Amino acid sequence: MVSAKRKNVKLLVALIGGSGVIAMGALSMAFGQEQTGQESVAKSSTMNIGSTTTETTPPLVEATTLAAPAMKGPAPLPAEEQGPAAP
């Protein structure tokens, strides 16, 4: 009795696994066909590369040798977050 139940469970698991493999194969085929269809739409033989670019010389600016913060130490708290004034 136990072995018949075990065989049914093994058969069910095998069916679920097999159907998963078939579904993955079908999905991969569908995605593969979709990507090949997009390739033909995006191809163009009359592409002009660099037709809208302009070359300019950047202005001469001194390089920053050392960055320094404008404010040192912790920033002051906003008025709504400050505690009561000391007497």
Backbone as numpy.savetxt, mean C-alpha at the origin, in Angstrom:
# Nx Ny Nz CAx CAy CAz Cx Cy Cz
-18.18 -48.68 13.94 -19.00 -47.49 13.94 -18.13 -46.24 13.94
-17.07 -46.25 14.74 -16.20 -45.09 14.81 -15.43 -44.92 13.51
-15.00 -46.02 12.90 -14.22 -45.91 11.66 -15.09 -45.38 10.51
-16.38 -45.70 10.47 -17.26 -45.19 9.43 -17.44 -43.69 9.58
-17.54 -43.22 10.82 -17.68 -41.80 11.09 -16.39 -41.08 10.70
-15.27 -41.71 11.01 -13.97 -41.11 10.69 -13.78 -41.01 9.17
-14.24 -42.03 8.43 -14.14 -42.02 6.97 -14.98 -40.89 6.39
-16.16 -40.67 6.96 -17.03 -39.60 6.48 -16.38 -38.23 6.73
-15.75 -38.08 7.87 -15.09 -36.81 8.18 -13.92 -36.60 7.24
-13.13 -37.62 6.99 -11.99 -37.50 6.07 -12.47 -37.16 4.66
-13.58 -37.79 4.22 -14.12 -37.51 2.90 -14.60 -36.06 2.81
-15.25 -35.59 3.85 -15.73 -34.20 3.88 -14.57 -33.23 3.83
-13.53 -33.48 4.59 -12.35 -32.61 4.60 -11.67 -32.64 3.23
-11.59 -33.79 2.61 -10.98 -33.90 1.28 -11.79 -33.13 0.25
-13.11 -33.20 0.34 -13.96 -32.46 -0.59 -13.80 -30.95 -0.41
-13.74 -30.50 0.82 -13.57 -29.07 1.09 -12.21 -28.60 0.57
-11.17 -29.36 0.83 -9.83 -29.00 0.34 -9.75 -28.98 -1.17
-10.34 -29.97 -1.80 -10.33 -30.03 -3.26 -11.10 -28.88 -3.89
-12.24 -28.55 -3.31 -13.01 -27.44 -3.86 -12.28 -26.12 -3.66
-11.51 -26.00 -2.57 -10.70 -24.80 -2.36 -9.62 -24.66 -3.42
-8.98 -25.76 -3.76 -7.94 -25.75 -4.79 -8.54 -25.37 -6.14
-9.69 -25.92 -6.46 -10.35 -25.60 -7.73 -10.76 -24.13 -7.76
-11.28 -23.61 -6.66 -11.69 -22.20 -6.61 -10.48 -21.28 -6.77
-9.35 -21.62 -6.14 -8.15 -20.80 -6.28 -7.65 -20.82 -7.72
-7.72 -21.96 -8.38 -7.32 -22.04 -9.78 -8.21 -21.20 -10.68
-9.51 -21.24 -10.42 -10.45 -20.45 -11.23 -10.21 -18.95 -11.02
-9.97 -18.55 -9.79 -9.70 -17.13 -9.51 -8.41 -16.67 -10.16
-7.38 -17.50 -10.11 -6.11 -17.10 -10.73 -6.26 -17.00 -12.24
-7.05 -17.84 -12.85 -7.30 -17.74 -14.28 -8.06 -16.45 -14.60
-9.05 -16.12 -13.79 -9.84 -14.91 -14.03 -8.98 -13.67 -13.88
-8.14 -13.60 -12.87 -7.27 -12.44 -12.68 -6.22 -12.37 -13.78
-5.73 -13.50 -14.24 -4.75 -13.52 -15.32 -5.34 -12.99 -16.62
-6.57 -13.34 -16.92 -7.21 -12.85 -18.14 -7.51 -11.37 -18.03
-7.86 -10.89 -16.85 -8.16 -9.48 -16.65 -6.92 -8.62 -16.88
-5.77 -9.07 -16.41 -4.55 -8.30 -16.57 -4.09 -8.26 -18.01
-4.27 -9.32 -18.76 -3.85 -9.30 -20.16 -4.75 -8.40 -20.97
-6.01 -8.26 -20.60 -6.90 -7.36 -21.31 -6.53 -5.91 -21.09
-6.02 -5.55 -19.94 -5.64 -4.18 -19.64 -4.37 -3.78 -20.37
-3.51 -4.74 -20.66 -2.25 -4.43 -21.33 -2.48 -3.83 -22.71
-3.41 -4.39 -23.47 -3.63 -3.93 -24.83 -4.24 -2.53 -24.84
-5.01 -2.17 -23.83 -5.62 -0.85 -23.78 -4.57 0.21 -23.47
-3.60 -0.09 -22.61 -2.62 0.89 -22.17 -1.48 1.09 -23.15
-1.30 0.22 -24.11 -0.19 0.35 -25.04 -0.46 1.48 -26.03
0.58 2.22 -26.34 0.47 3.28 -27.32 1.80 3.38 -28.06
1.74 3.50 -29.37 2.98 3.60 -30.14 3.36 5.05 -30.43
2.52 6.02 -30.04 2.80 7.42 -30.33 3.07 8.21 -29.06
3.88 7.67 -28.18 4.16 8.34 -26.92 5.29 9.36 -27.11
5.08 10.56 -26.62 6.10 11.60 -26.68 6.69 11.77 -25.29
7.92 11.39 -25.13 8.57 11.46 -23.82 9.27 12.80 -23.70
8.99 13.52 -22.63 9.68 14.76 -22.34 9.18 15.95 -23.12
8.01 15.88 -23.70 7.53 17.00 -24.49 7.04 18.16 -23.62
6.73 17.92 -22.36 6.22 18.99 -21.51 7.22 19.43 -20.46
8.43 18.96 -20.49 9.41 19.34 -19.49 10.26 20.50 -19.99
10.66 21.34 -19.05 11.57 22.44 -19.39 12.76 22.36 -18.45
13.91 22.66 -18.99 15.12 22.62 -18.17 15.49 24.03 -17.76
15.64 24.25 -16.46 16.06 25.54 -15.95 17.18 25.33 -14.96
18.00 26.34 -14.82 19.09 26.28 -13.84 18.55 26.75 -12.50
18.73 26.00 -11.46 18.22 26.43 -10.16 18.99 27.65 -9.67
18.34 28.53 -8.88 19.03 29.71 -8.36 20.12 29.30 -7.38
21.16 30.10 -7.34 22.26 29.80 -6.43 21.88 30.24 -5.02
21.82 29.30 -4.11 21.47 29.55 -2.72 22.53 28.90 -1.86
22.89 29.60 -0.80 23.88 29.01 0.11 23.33 27.75 0.74
24.16 26.76 0.82 23.75 25.53 1.47 23.73 25.73 2.98
22.74 25.14 3.63 22.65 25.23 5.08 23.70 24.32 5.68
24.60 24.91 6.46 25.66 24.09 7.04 25.19 23.41 8.32
24.37 24.10 9.12 23.90 23.53 10.37 22.51 24.06 10.66
21.56 23.18 10.80 20.19 23.58 11.10 20.08 23.85 12.59
19.46 24.98 12.94 19.28 25.34 14.35 17.81 25.67 14.59
17.24 25.18 15.70 15.84 25.48 15.98 15.64 26.94 16.35
14.47 27.48 16.04 14.17 28.87 16.35 13.93 29.05 17.85
13.39 28.03 18.50 13.08 28.13 19.93 13.79 27.00 20.65
14.48 27.31 21.70 15.16 26.26 22.48 14.34 25.97 23.73
14.36 24.74 24.15 13.64 24.34 25.35 12.21 23.98 25.02
11.42 23.65 26.05 10.03 23.26 25.80 9.18 24.48 25.41
8.19 24.25 24.60 7.30 25.33 24.17 6.36 25.68 25.32
5.94 26.94 25.43 5.01 27.33 26.49 3.64 26.70 26.26
2.94 26.38 27.35 1.61 25.79 27.26 0.60 26.83 26.83
-0.44 26.41 26.11 -1.52 27.34 25.79 -2.24 27.75 27.08
-2.96 28.88 27.04 -3.60 29.43 28.24 -4.58 28.45 28.87
-5.32 27.68 28.06 -6.31 26.75 28.61 -5.69 25.55 29.30
-4.41 25.28 29.04 -3.75 24.14 29.66 -2.85 24.54 30.82
-2.68 25.81 31.08 -1.85 26.23 32.19 -2.60 26.06 33.51
-1.84 25.77 34.55 -2.43 25.62 35.86 -2.77 26.99 36.47
-3.35 26.98 37.65 -3.67 28.26 38.31 -2.38 29.02 38.62
-2.48 30.34 38.58 -1.32 31.20 38.83 -0.86 31.05 40.29
0.46 31.07 40.46 1.01 30.95 41.82 0.80 32.29 42.55
0.46 32.23 43.89 0.24 33.48 44.64 1.53 34.22 44.94
